[in-house]
């Protein structure tokens, strides 16, 4: 089970818990000195709330109407959370296993906002987390029947994208026009980034490879819901097909599709700055190779519905990998781009060992070609640098994929699958130990560097 905690649990469950101890805003019911999971808890799962500095020593769990007490417990000893200099205590009520709606009460402080205990407590939020990708679709309108109150007109048809001088080639000279529609907008702007798509698609495809039977049944109410492909895969396909358009004829992949500068807070239809594809990069090309190799395995099962797709993905993946081997150190230096200058998110990775390991491993798993695994250099994983995946550090995704398919390598002379499992187990144990010592009972916060721009993704990963 230790190993399962790090790569078999859906990342969406972590997404739902990153606000577990968030302070409530002033308009919310409940004391802002009681930090509690705002989604809820599983009946047999751990249940911990955080109480900010207080002389109180006890707490109670009440039914939501506050008429019945179902549990009483003692607060833990106080600990300091060094990042905010708060002193807090933990309220552990894991033994409460009866489904229902409750509040947590602390004498002298008050009650928390209501929360649920339920065996399906994450179902709707997890489904909404996946549906969120639909709302990020570029180049299409979002009709009310699918988008509800977030319906909007289409923006960025991307049929008149210009080739930046950094991306020009003999076949595509500076200023020439190409079409690159589709894909998802980035987190907070209208750019479409291959590097960010890499970690995102890799995570989603990993989720699918872990739990295909479940995800095959998930109805997301998207325009493709009536076809014979699972909605989950239909949504990933919307971004994957855009990614496929970003590969140049030589195999290299453009780093991103963007305007020169960020737009303000305007609707997609009103974001009319000229769009550009910019420089090919080693990082983008390897992320592309990894994603398309993984996608090959998944869409191999949909040859009737998507004829030729899996074959095309593999061809593109191997072509991208060859380009990266021939161009192993093409760094995306955004500050060097001129006419026009590009000032949107750079994502300019400078170390490509992890991308090579991820791409080579995914290609090895998909093709069985030994050369790929030998080039990945994973013979001694415990002697290497692996950590929580993020856009600049993706080699742990290679370990996840090998562990996921570990049955086929149990007798392999090439793959030391036991060492792979040991590396992942050690990572999981370290996270568990950090949670036990943490004032907030979470693995995040070992280092100050955990709290960066976009640190919700750090928490989720």
One Martini backbone bead per residue (centre of mass of N, CA, C, O) as a GRO file, in nm:
protein
  461
    1UNK     BB    1   0.052   0.065  -0.014
    2UNK     BB    2   0.283   0.263  -0.030
    3UNK     BB    3   0.300   0.271  -0.339
    4UNK     BB    4   0.008   0.357  -0.401
    5UNK     BB    5   0.028   0.650  -0.284
    6UNK     BB    6   0.211   0.760  -0.539
    7UNK     BB    7   0.057   0.616  -0.825
    8UNK     BB    8  -0.257   0.506  -0.786
    9UNK     BB    9  -0.362   0.759  -0.694
   10UNK     BB   10  -0.546   0.997  -0.793
   11UNK     BB   11  -0.465   1.321  -0.854
   12UNK     BB   12  -0.749   1.442  -0.797
   13UNK     BB   13  -0.755   1.394  -0.493
   14UNK     BB   14  -0.532   1.597  -0.439
   15UNK     BB   15  -0.672   1.841  -0.556
   16UNK     BB   16  -0.902   1.833  -0.336
   17UNK     BB   17  -0.679   1.873  -0.081
   18UNK     BB   18  -0.522   2.152  -0.112
   19UNK     BB   19  -0.772   2.296   0.070
   20UNK     BB   20  -0.804   2.159   0.349
   21UNK     BB   21  -0.658   2.423   0.524
   22UNK     BB   22  -0.814   2.659   0.441
   23UNK     BB   23  -0.905   2.969   0.481
   24UNK     BB   24  -1.177   3.127   0.542
   25UNK     BB   25  -1.384   3.344   0.452
   26UNK     BB   26  -1.583   3.592   0.590
   27UNK     BB   27  -1.857   3.462   0.454
   28UNK     BB   28  -1.817   3.213   0.600
   29UNK     BB   29  -1.890   2.959   0.778
   30UNK     BB   30  -1.716   2.957   1.049
   31UNK     BB   31  -1.415   2.931   1.179
   32UNK     BB   32  -1.091   3.060   1.090
   33UNK     BB   33  -0.941   2.859   1.319
   34UNK     BB   34  -1.065   2.624   1.139
   35UNK     BB   35  -0.899   2.378   0.952
   36UNK     BB   36  -1.072   2.215   0.680
   37UNK     BB   37  -1.199   2.002   0.480
   38UNK     BB   38  -1.416   2.122   0.215
   39UNK     BB   39  -1.526   1.837   0.115
   40UNK     BB   40  -1.407   1.573   0.280
   41UNK     BB   41  -1.457   1.225   0.388
   42UNK     BB   42  -1.375   0.910   0.444
   43UNK     BB   43  -1.474   0.673   0.656
   44UNK     BB   44  -1.166   0.516   0.662
   45UNK     BB   45  -1.018   0.774   0.678
   46UNK     BB   46  -0.839   1.029   0.739
   47UNK     BB   47  -0.903   1.286   1.010
   48UNK     BB   48  -0.797   1.628   0.992
   49UNK     BB   49  -0.764   1.916   1.190
   50UNK     BB   50  -0.699   2.271   1.236
   51UNK     BB   51  -0.587   2.467   1.520
   52UNK     BB   52  -0.543   2.768   1.612
   53UNK     BB   53  -0.424   2.915   1.853
   54UNK     BB   54  -0.496   2.764   2.177
   55UNK     BB   55  -0.622   2.669   2.500
   56UNK     BB   56  -0.742   2.438   2.397
   57UNK     BB   57  -0.797   2.059   2.438
   58UNK     BB   58  -1.079   2.023   2.296
   59UNK     BB   59  -1.320   1.832   2.094
   60UNK     BB   60  -1.603   1.814   1.858
   61UNK     BB   61  -1.850   1.611   1.697
   62UNK     BB   62  -2.126   1.726   1.505
   63UNK     BB   63  -2.402   1.766   1.392
   64UNK     BB   64  -2.508   2.009   1.179
   65UNK     BB   65  -2.735   2.099   1.406
   66UNK     BB   66  -2.592   2.057   1.699
   67UNK     BB   67  -2.753   1.813   1.870
   68UNK     BB   68  -2.519   1.591   1.817
   69UNK     BB   69  -2.277   1.391   1.966
   70UNK     BB   70  -2.016   1.170   1.813
   71UNK     BB   71  -1.743   1.319   1.927
   72UNK     BB   72  -1.447   1.308   2.141
   73UNK     BB   73  -1.141   1.506   2.180
   74UNK     BB   74  -0.795   1.566   2.166
   75UNK     BB   75  -0.564   1.782   2.130
   76UNK     BB   76  -0.274   1.842   2.036
   77UNK     BB   77   0.012   1.944   2.040
   78UNK     BB   78   0.191   2.209   1.975
   79UNK     BB   79   0.282   2.357   1.653
   80UNK     BB   80   0.499   2.487   1.413
   81UNK     BB   81   0.450   2.680   1.120
   82UNK     BB   82   0.713   2.819   0.958
   83UNK     BB   83   0.583   2.975   0.705
   84UNK     BB   84   0.368   3.148   0.919
   85UNK     BB   85   0.413   3.128   1.237
   86UNK     BB   86   0.225   2.914   1.338
   87UNK     BB   87   0.022   2.784   1.599
   88UNK     BB   88  -0.083   2.439   1.620
   89UNK     BB   89  -0.352   2.200   1.621
   90UNK     BB   90  -0.473   1.868   1.628
   91UNK     BB   91  -0.774   1.703   1.494
   92UNK     BB   92  -0.855   1.363   1.552
   93UNK     BB   93  -1.140   1.180   1.369
   94UNK     BB   94  -1.103   0.887   1.229
   95UNK     BB   95  -1.329   0.713   1.393
   96UNK     BB   96  -1.532   0.853   1.212
   97UNK     BB   97  -1.761   0.646   0.992
   98UNK     BB   98  -2.027   0.791   0.964
   99UNK     BB   99  -2.236   0.901   0.751
  100UNK     BB  100  -2.239   1.264   0.695
  101UNK     BB  101  -2.311   1.580   0.851
  102UNK     BB  102  -2.071   1.815   0.991
  103UNK     BB  103  -1.907   1.952   1.286
  104UNK     BB  104  -1.649   2.139   1.446
  105UNK     BB  105  -1.580   2.182   1.799
  106UNK     BB  106  -1.438   2.461   1.995
  107UNK     BB  107  -1.368   2.585   2.280
  108UNK     BB  108  -1.363   2.940   2.232
  109UNK     BB  109  -1.423   2.939   1.904
  110UNK     BB  110  -1.619   2.706   1.770
  111UNK     BB  111  -1.719   2.634   1.440
  112UNK     BB  112  -1.720   2.484   1.162
  113UNK     BB  113  -1.774   2.405   0.872
  114UNK     BB  114  -1.931   2.199   0.686
  115UNK     BB  115  -1.908   1.834   0.650
  116UNK     BB  116  -1.830   1.526   0.492
  117UNK     BB  117  -1.915   1.176   0.516
  118UNK     BB  118  -1.818   0.962   0.237
  119UNK     BB  119  -1.765   0.722  -0.010
  120UNK     BB  120  -1.832   0.971  -0.247
  121UNK     BB  121  -1.700   1.259  -0.184
  122UNK     BB  122  -1.522   1.291  -0.474
  123UNK     BB  123  -1.689   1.264  -0.729
  124UNK     BB  124  -1.783   1.549  -0.820
  125UNK     BB  125  -1.510   1.702  -0.798
  126UNK     BB  126  -1.353   1.513  -0.989
  127UNK     BB  127  -1.531   1.556  -1.234
  128UNK     BB  128  -1.487   1.866  -1.240
  129UNK     BB  129  -1.179   1.854  -1.284
  130UNK     BB  130  -1.203   1.729  -1.567
  131UNK     BB  131  -1.408   1.932  -1.694
  132UNK     BB  132  -1.218   2.183  -1.686
  133UNK     BB  133  -1.083   2.133  -1.965
  134UNK     BB  134  -1.319   2.219  -2.140
  135UNK     BB  135  -1.302   2.531  -2.053
  136UNK     BB  136  -1.002   2.544  -2.210
  137UNK     BB  137  -1.094   2.563  -2.490
  138UNK     BB  138  -0.993   2.623  -2.805
  139UNK     BB  139  -1.153   2.720  -3.105
  140UNK     BB  140  -1.433   2.726  -2.936
  141UNK     BB  141  -1.734   2.690  -2.833
  142UNK     BB  142  -1.957   2.706  -2.532
  143UNK     BB  143  -2.229   2.562  -2.482
  144UNK     BB  144  -2.480   2.551  -2.253
  145UNK     BB  145  -2.528   2.234  -2.252
  146UNK     BB  146  -2.214   2.210  -2.139
  147UNK     BB  147  -2.142   2.500  -1.970
  148UNK     BB  148  -2.359   2.675  -1.887
  149UNK     BB  149  -2.267   2.965  -1.722
  150UNK     BB  150  -1.983   2.926  -1.912
  151UNK     BB  151  -2.069   3.023  -2.163
  152UNK     BB  152  -1.915   3.081  -2.497
  153UNK     BB  153  -1.739   3.211  -2.729
  154UNK     BB  154  -1.526   3.195  -2.967
  155UNK     BB  155  -1.164   3.163  -2.991
  156UNK     BB  156  -0.894   3.121  -3.154
  157UNK     BB  157  -0.871   2.965  -3.448
  158UNK     BB  158  -0.572   2.935  -3.564
  159UNK     BB  159  -0.547   3.003  -3.899
  160UNK     BB  160  -0.326   3.271  -3.847
  161UNK     BB  161  -0.040   3.171  -3.785
  162UNK     BB  162   0.280   3.279  -3.710
  163UNK     BB  163   0.620   3.269  -3.796
  164UNK     BB  164   0.879   3.298  -3.621
  165UNK     BB  165   1.213   3.352  -3.655
  166UNK     BB  166   1.281   3.113  -3.446
  167UNK     BB  167   1.093   2.900  -3.646
  168UNK     BB  168   1.224   2.907  -3.904
  169UNK     BB  169   1.218   2.769  -4.240
  170UNK     BB  170   1.220   2.665  -4.555
  171UNK     BB  171   0.908   2.582  -4.535
  172UNK     BB  172   0.889   2.825  -4.294
  173UNK     BB  173   0.891   3.132  -4.313
  174UNK     BB  174   0.890   3.430  -4.212
  175UNK     BB  175   0.545   3.506  -4.159
  176UNK     BB  176   0.410   3.268  -4.208
  177UNK     BB  177   0.109   3.073  -4.246
  178UNK     BB  178  -0.071   2.883  -4.000
  179UNK     BB  179  -0.250   2.597  -3.862
  180UNK     BB  180  -0.345   2.568  -3.483
  181UNK     BB  181  -0.587   2.428  -3.354
  182UNK     BB  182  -0.688   2.403  -3.038
  183UNK     BB  183  -0.670   2.310  -2.732
  184UNK     BB  184  -0.540   2.445  -2.430
  185UNK     BB  185  -0.536   2.665  -2.215
  186UNK     BB  186  -0.378   2.804  -1.986
  187UNK     BB  187  -0.410   2.883  -1.664
  188UNK     BB  188  -0.392   3.240  -1.715
  189UNK     BB  189  -0.395   3.213  -2.036
  190UNK     BB  190  -0.376   3.201  -2.410
  191UNK     BB  191  -0.169   2.999  -2.407
  192UNK     BB  192   0.021   2.724  -2.575
  193UNK     BB  193   0.200   2.460  -2.406
  194UNK     BB  194   0.402   2.192  -2.432
  195UNK     BB  195   0.529   2.155  -2.153
  196UNK     BB  196   0.261   2.165  -1.996
  197UNK     BB  197   0.127   1.938  -2.158
  198UNK     BB  198   0.312   1.716  -2.072
  199UNK     BB  199   0.244   1.686  -1.767
  200UNK     BB  200  -0.063   1.672  -1.807
  201UNK     BB  201  -0.086   1.429  -2.001
  202UNK     BB  202   0.080   1.230  -1.836
  203UNK     BB  203  -0.115   1.229  -1.595
  204UNK     BB  204  -0.376   1.147  -1.742
  205UNK     BB  205  -0.268   0.884  -1.871
  206UNK     BB  206  -0.197   0.754  -1.602
  207UNK     BB  207  -0.481   0.747  -1.493
  208UNK     BB  208  -0.588   0.566  -1.719
  209UNK     BB  209  -0.393   0.322  -1.681
  210UNK     BB  210  -0.497   0.266  -1.389
  211UNK     BB  211  -0.840   0.348  -1.457
  212UNK     BB  212  -1.017   0.252  -1.716
  213UNK     BB  213  -1.288   0.133  -1.615
  214UNK     BB  214  -1.383   0.393  -1.481
  215UNK     BB  215  -1.337   0.615  -1.705
  216UNK     BB  216  -1.525   0.479  -1.920
  217UNK     BB  217  -1.796   0.576  -1.735
  218UNK     BB  218  -1.752   0.880  -1.766
  219UNK     BB  219  -1.976   1.156  -1.763
  220UNK     BB  220  -1.917   1.501  -1.894
  221UNK     BB  221  -2.076   1.662  -2.093
  222UNK     BB  222  -1.981   1.660  -2.404
  223UNK     BB  223  -1.987   1.673  -2.744
  224UNK     BB  224  -1.868   1.352  -2.744
  225UNK     BB  225  -2.062   1.163  -2.564
  226UNK     BB  226  -2.196   0.985  -2.818
  227UNK     BB  227  -1.962   0.826  -2.859
  228UNK     BB  228  -1.715   0.540  -2.848
  229UNK     BB  229  -1.559   0.731  -2.652
  230UNK     BB  230  -1.434   0.826  -2.384
  231UNK     BB  231  -1.450   1.129  -2.242
  232UNK     BB  232  -1.168   1.144  -2.130
  233UNK     BB  233  -1.032   1.095  -2.410
  234UNK     BB  234  -1.164   1.320  -2.569
  235UNK     BB  235  -1.032   1.549  -2.408
  236UNK     BB  236  -0.737   1.474  -2.465
  237UNK     BB  237  -0.765   1.489  -2.775
  238UNK     BB  238  -0.794   1.795  -2.801
  239UNK     BB  239  -0.491   1.840  -2.723
  240UNK     BB  240  -0.335   1.630  -2.890
  241UNK     BB  241  -0.400   1.740  -3.175
  242UNK     BB  242  -0.250   2.000  -3.130
  243UNK     BB  243   0.029   1.887  -3.071
  244UNK     BB  244   0.063   1.754  -3.353
  245UNK     BB  245   0.082   2.042  -3.502
  246UNK     BB  246   0.377   2.120  -3.354
  247UNK     BB  247   0.524   1.954  -3.567
  248UNK     BB  248   0.776   1.941  -3.759
  249UNK     BB  249   0.916   1.784  -4.031
  250UNK     BB  250   1.192   1.715  -3.857
  251UNK     BB  251   1.047   1.666  -3.542
  252UNK     BB  252   1.029   1.918  -3.420
  253UNK     BB  253   0.905   2.132  -3.147
  254UNK     BB  254   0.720   2.375  -3.059
  255UNK     BB  255   0.703   2.541  -2.765
  256UNK     BB  256   0.474   2.760  -2.867
  257UNK     BB  257   0.153   2.932  -2.857
  258UNK     BB  258   0.145   3.293  -2.905
  259UNK     BB  259   0.158   3.592  -2.791
  260UNK     BB  260   0.370   3.845  -2.718
  261UNK     BB  261   0.141   3.922  -2.510
  262UNK     BB  262  -0.057   3.965  -2.267
  263UNK     BB  263  -0.366   3.970  -2.182
  264UNK     BB  264  -0.624   4.065  -2.045
  265UNK     BB  265  -0.947   4.056  -1.902
  266UNK     BB  266  -1.070   3.868  -2.158
  267UNK     BB  267  -1.234   3.731  -2.387
  268UNK     BB  268  -1.152   3.527  -2.636
  269UNK     BB  269  -1.290   3.701  -2.868
  270UNK     BB  270  -1.107   3.966  -2.759
  271UNK     BB  271  -0.835   3.806  -2.824
  272UNK     BB  272  -0.646   3.961  -3.103
  273UNK     BB  273  -0.373   3.894  -3.106
  274UNK     BB  274  -0.112   3.792  -3.246
  275UNK     BB  275  -0.001   3.471  -3.348
  276UNK     BB  276   0.267   3.238  -3.242
  277UNK     BB  277   0.535   3.045  -3.339
  278UNK     BB  278   0.810   2.908  -3.170
  279UNK     BB  279   1.076   2.772  -3.099
  280UNK     BB  280   1.245   2.501  -3.092
  281UNK     BB  281   1.281   2.232  -2.842
  282UNK     BB  282   1.393   1.985  -2.643
  283UNK     BB  283   1.175   1.975  -2.426
  284UNK     BB  284   0.924   1.972  -2.606
  285UNK     BB  285   1.004   1.723  -2.780
  286UNK     BB  286   1.020   1.516  -2.543
  287UNK     BB  287   0.740   1.551  -2.430
  288UNK     BB  288   0.604   1.469  -2.691
  289UNK     BB  289   0.726   1.184  -2.711
  290UNK     BB  290   0.605   1.075  -2.449
  291UNK     BB  291   0.302   1.127  -2.499
  292UNK     BB  292   0.276   0.973  -2.775
  293UNK     BB  293   0.365   0.699  -2.663
  294UNK     BB  294   0.141   0.668  -2.454
  295UNK     BB  295  -0.099   0.713  -2.651
  296UNK     BB  296  -0.055   0.466  -2.825
  297UNK     BB  297  -0.146   0.256  -2.616
  298UNK     BB  298  -0.435   0.365  -2.574
  299UNK     BB  299  -0.532   0.398  -2.893
  300UNK     BB  300  -0.506   0.098  -2.983
  301UNK     BB  301  -0.815   0.036  -2.879
  302UNK     BB  302  -0.921   0.263  -3.128
  303UNK     BB  303  -0.910   0.181  -3.443
  304UNK     BB  304  -1.204   0.211  -3.539
  305UNK     BB  305  -1.257   0.509  -3.436
  306UNK     BB  306  -0.919   0.574  -3.489
  307UNK     BB  307  -0.782   0.558  -3.767
  308UNK     BB  308  -0.422   0.579  -3.744
  309UNK     BB  309  -0.341   0.718  -3.476
  310UNK     BB  310  -0.139   0.532  -3.334
  311UNK     BB  311   0.061   0.522  -3.567
  312UNK     BB  312   0.118   0.827  -3.580
  313UNK     BB  313   0.220   0.867  -3.292
  314UNK     BB  314   0.471   0.687  -3.315
  315UNK     BB  315   0.609   0.830  -3.545
  316UNK     BB  316   0.627   1.107  -3.398
  317UNK     BB  317   0.785   1.013  -3.152
  318UNK     BB  318   1.042   0.903  -3.295
  319UNK     BB  319   1.104   1.165  -3.446
  320UNK     BB  320   1.143   1.341  -3.196
  321UNK     BB  321   1.369   1.180  -3.065
  322UNK     BB  322   1.573   1.213  -3.292
  323UNK     BB  323   1.590   1.518  -3.279
  324UNK     BB  324   1.695   1.531  -2.987
  325UNK     BB  325   1.958   1.374  -3.039
  326UNK     BB  326   2.053   1.594  -3.257
  327UNK     BB  327   1.924   1.818  -3.028
  328UNK     BB  328   2.023   1.814  -2.694
  329UNK     BB  329   2.063   2.166  -2.646
  330UNK     BB  330   1.779   2.331  -2.690
  331UNK     BB  331   1.724   2.628  -2.560
  332UNK     BB  332   1.481   2.838  -2.425
  333UNK     BB  333   1.544   3.182  -2.512
  334UNK     BB  334   1.339   3.440  -2.471
  335UNK     BB  335   1.534   3.695  -2.445
  336UNK     BB  336   1.626   3.652  -2.763
  337UNK     BB  337   1.359   3.736  -2.872
  338UNK     BB  338   1.269   3.901  -3.181
  339UNK     BB  339   1.051   4.030  -3.389
  340UNK     BB  340   0.906   3.979  -3.164
  341UNK     BB  341   0.876   3.998  -2.852
  342UNK     BB  342   0.850   3.756  -2.583
  343UNK     BB  343   0.625   3.768  -2.268
  344UNK     BB  344   0.548   3.499  -2.196
  345UNK     BB  345   0.563   3.205  -2.085
  346UNK     BB  346   0.856   3.016  -2.091
  347UNK     BB  347   0.962   2.737  -1.992
  348UNK     BB  348   1.304   2.723  -1.966
  349UNK     BB  349   1.465   2.464  -1.979
  350UNK     BB  350   1.822   2.328  -1.900
  351UNK     BB  351   1.745   2.020  -1.830
  352UNK     BB  352   1.725   1.693  -2.017
  353UNK     BB  353   1.748   1.419  -1.868
  354UNK     BB  354   1.451   1.375  -1.781
  355UNK     BB  355   1.322   1.381  -2.064
  356UNK     BB  356   1.481   1.146  -2.180
  357UNK     BB  357   1.383   0.934  -1.977
  358UNK     BB  358   1.085   0.953  -2.037
  359UNK     BB  359   1.079   0.909  -2.344
  360UNK     BB  360   1.241   0.642  -2.357
  361UNK     BB  361   1.052   0.479  -2.173
  362UNK     BB  362   0.787   0.503  -2.331
  363UNK     BB  363   0.906   0.375  -2.588
  364UNK     BB  364   0.983   0.107  -2.463
  365UNK     BB  365   0.701   0.017  -2.367
  366UNK     BB  366   0.569   0.036  -2.655
  367UNK     BB  367   0.808  -0.129  -2.835
  368UNK     BB  368   1.060  -0.296  -2.684
  369UNK     BB  369   1.317  -0.135  -2.729
  370UNK     BB  370   1.624  -0.151  -2.580
  371UNK     BB  371   1.760   0.119  -2.651
  372UNK     BB  372   1.578   0.302  -2.489
  373UNK     BB  373   1.650   0.197  -2.206
  374UNK     BB  374   1.953   0.244  -2.223
  375UNK     BB  375   1.917   0.559  -2.269
  376UNK     BB  376   1.772   0.619  -1.993
  377UNK     BB  377   1.939   0.522  -1.738
  378UNK     BB  378   1.777   0.303  -1.504
  379UNK     BB  379   1.957   0.087  -1.348
  380UNK     BB  380   2.016   0.316  -1.094
  381UNK     BB  381   1.785   0.492  -0.932
  382UNK     BB  382   1.906   0.544  -0.634
  383UNK     BB  383   2.151   0.727  -0.775
  384UNK     BB  384   1.928   0.932  -0.842
  385UNK     BB  385   1.719   1.211  -0.941
  386UNK     BB  386   1.414   1.210  -0.764
  387UNK     BB  387   1.075   1.350  -0.780
  388UNK     BB  388   0.832   1.548  -0.787
  389UNK     BB  389   0.642   1.621  -1.033
  390UNK     BB  390   0.719   1.857  -1.298
  391UNK     BB  391   0.779   2.038  -1.570
  392UNK     BB  392   1.112   2.021  -1.508
  393UNK     BB  393   1.035   1.720  -1.364
  394UNK     BB  394   0.980   1.392  -1.534
  395UNK     BB  395   1.125   1.112  -1.452
  396UNK     BB  396   0.914   0.985  -1.256
  397UNK     BB  397   0.716   0.901  -1.481
  398UNK     BB  398   0.888   0.659  -1.564
  399UNK     BB  399   0.852   0.498  -1.304
  400UNK     BB  400   0.550   0.477  -1.306
  401UNK     BB  401   0.528   0.319  -1.575
  402UNK     BB  402   0.696   0.075  -1.490
  403UNK     BB  403   0.524  -0.001  -1.243
  404UNK     BB  404   0.256  -0.037  -1.396
  405UNK     BB  405   0.426  -0.265  -1.590
  406UNK     BB  406   0.580  -0.481  -1.399
  407UNK     BB  407   0.490  -0.770  -1.487
  408UNK     BB  408   0.664  -0.772  -1.760
  409UNK     BB  409   0.954  -0.731  -1.568
  410UNK     BB  410   1.007  -0.960  -1.348
  411UNK     BB  411   1.219  -1.131  -1.568
  412UNK     BB  412   1.411  -0.911  -1.639
  413UNK     BB  413   1.744  -0.824  -1.746
  414UNK     BB  414   1.703  -0.511  -1.799
  415UNK     BB  415   1.485  -0.462  -1.572
  416UNK     BB  416   1.499  -0.323  -1.242
  417UNK     BB  417   1.212  -0.336  -1.079
  418UNK     BB  418   1.294  -0.337  -0.780
  419UNK     BB  419   1.439  -0.060  -0.789
  420UNK     BB  420   1.196   0.103  -0.870
  421UNK     BB  421   1.019   0.033  -0.626
  422UNK     BB  422   1.218   0.133  -0.412
  423UNK     BB  423   1.219   0.428  -0.497
  424UNK     BB  424   0.914   0.483  -0.460
  425UNK     BB  425   0.895   0.390  -0.165
  426UNK     BB  426   1.090   0.597  -0.052
  427UNK     BB  427   0.929   0.843  -0.135
  428UNK     BB  428   0.672   0.768   0.024
  429UNK     BB  429   0.804   0.753   0.305
  430UNK     BB  430   0.898   1.048   0.312
  431UNK     BB  431   0.617   1.172   0.294
  432UNK     BB  432   0.502   1.034   0.546
  433UNK     BB  433   0.708   1.151   0.748
  434UNK     BB  434   0.638   1.449   0.694
  435UNK     BB  435   0.345   1.436   0.787
  436UNK     BB  436   0.402   1.351   1.086
  437UNK     BB  437   0.583   1.626   1.143
  438UNK     BB  438   0.362   1.809   1.062
  439UNK     BB  439   0.150   2.054   1.163
  440UNK     BB  440  -0.052   1.985   0.900
  441UNK     BB  441  -0.024   1.686   0.794
  442UNK     BB  442   0.182   1.732   0.544
  443UNK     BB  443   0.420   1.701   0.280
  444UNK     BB  444   0.414   1.988   0.246
  445UNK     BB  445   0.703   2.194   0.351
  446UNK     BB  446   1.000   2.105   0.365
  447UNK     BB  447   1.029   2.348   0.168
  448UNK     BB  448   1.015   2.673   0.072
  449UNK     BB  449   1.004   2.597  -0.245
  450UNK     BB  450   0.704   2.493  -0.248
  451UNK     BB  451   0.639   2.816  -0.254
  452UNK     BB  452   0.512   2.895  -0.552
  453UNK     BB  453   0.414   2.956  -0.841
  454UNK     BB  454   0.166   2.733  -0.851
  455UNK     BB  455   0.158   2.547  -0.574
  456UNK     BB  456  -0.087   2.364  -0.618
  457UNK     BB  457   0.076   2.163  -0.796
  458UNK     BB  458   0.265   2.071  -0.578
  459UNK     BB  459   0.049   1.953  -0.397
  460UNK     BB  460  -0.074   1.755  -0.602
  461UNK     BB  461   0.201   1.605  -0.675
   0.00000   0.00000   0.00000
